[in-house]
Amino acid sequence: MTAFAVAMDALFADAHLGRDVVYTAEGGVPVLVRAILRRPDDVTGFGEARLWSETTRIDLRVAEVPNPRPGDRIEIDGDAFLVQGEPLRDSERLIWTVELRPA
């Protein structure tokens, strides 16, 4: 296991950063996994206008969720979300970054 993988496992295990969420692949069974939740504001340019929006993104470990797809469901503290768009993996191929939208 690489030093980066060990560090990522420690971050996901941290009670202040990581949290338990329920991941359900489309047509699959619910699975409890660890995630790191991020809710950054997003500013998008559209012509001369700049649009501000709230976003919900989470990081998931590839070891726990090997192939997230658009339409998969994630529950965070009782709130349901759907995976939106294509998930992105980090350069080490250990972490998925997934954008969510309310279900």
C-alpha positions in Angstrom: 0.0 0.0 0.0 1.4 3.4 -1.0 1.9 6.3 1.5 -0.9 8.1 -0.4 -3.3 5.2 0.1 -2.5 5.1 3.8 -3.1 8.8 4.1 -6.4 8.6 2.3 -7.6 5.8 4.5 -6.7 7.9 7.6 -8.7 10.9 6.2 -11.8 8.8 5.5 -11.6 7.2 8.9 -11.3 10.6 10.7 -14.6 11.4 12.5 -14.3 15.1 11.6 -13.9 14.6 7.8 -15.4 11.2 6.9 -18.9 10.1 7.4 -21.1 7.1 6.8 -23.4 7.3 3.8 -25.6 4.7 2.1 -24.7 4.0 -1.5 -27.1 2.1 -3.7 -26.1 1.3 -7.3 -29.0 1.5 -9.7 -30.8 -1.8 -9.3 -28.5 -2.9 -6.5 -28.7 -3.2 -2.7 -27.8 -0.5 -0.2 -24.3 -0.5 1.2 -22.8 1.5 4.0 -19.6 3.3 2.9 -17.4 6.1 4.1 -17.4 9.4 2.2 -16.0 12.9 2.5 -18.7 15.5 1.9 -18.0 18.8 0.1 -20.5 21.5 -0.6 -18.7 24.3 -2.4 -20.4 27.2 -4.1 -19.9 27.1 -7.8 -19.7 30.2 -10.1 -20.4 29.5 -13.8 -20.0 31.9 -16.6 -22.8 32.2 -19.1 -22.2 34.9 -21.7 -21.7 38.1 -19.7 -23.5 36.7 -16.6 -21.9 34.8 -13.7 -24.3 32.3 -12.1 -23.8 31.2 -8.5 -25.1 27.9 -7.3 -24.7 25.5 -4.4 -23.2 22.1 -5.2 -22.9 18.8 -3.4 -19.9 16.6 -4.1 -18.6 13.7 -2.2 -15.4 11.7 -2.4 -15.7 7.9 -2.3 -13.0 5.3 -2.1 -12.6 3.1 -5.2 -12.1 0.1 -2.8 -15.7 0.6 -1.5 -17.4 1.9 -4.6 -15.6 0.5 -7.7 -17.9 1.9 -10.4 -20.3 4.7 -9.5 -22.6 5.6 -12.3 -25.1 8.5 -13.0 -28.4 7.6 -11.5 -26.9 5.7 -8.5 -28.4 6.8 -5.1 -26.6 8.2 -2.1 -28.3 8.9 1.3 -26.6 11.4 3.6 -28.2 11.9 7.0 -31.6 10.8 5.6 -31.4 13.1 2.6 -31.4 11.3 -0.8 -29.3 12.3 -3.8 -28.6 10.9 -7.2 -25.2 10.8 -8.9 -25.1 13.4 -11.6 -22.7 13.3 -14.5 -19.6 11.1 -14.8 -17.6 10.5 -11.6 -13.9 11.5 -11.7 -11.0 9.5 -10.3 -7.9 11.0 -8.7 -4.5 10.5 -10.3 -3.7 7.7 -7.9 -6.9 5.9 -8.9 -8.0 5.6 -5.3 -10.8 8.2 -4.9 -13.9 9.0 -6.9 -15.3 12.6 -6.8 -19.0 12.4 -7.5 -21.4 15.3 -8.1 -24.9 14.9 -6.6 -28.3 16.3 -7.1 -31.3 16.0 -4.9 -33.4 12.9 -5.6 
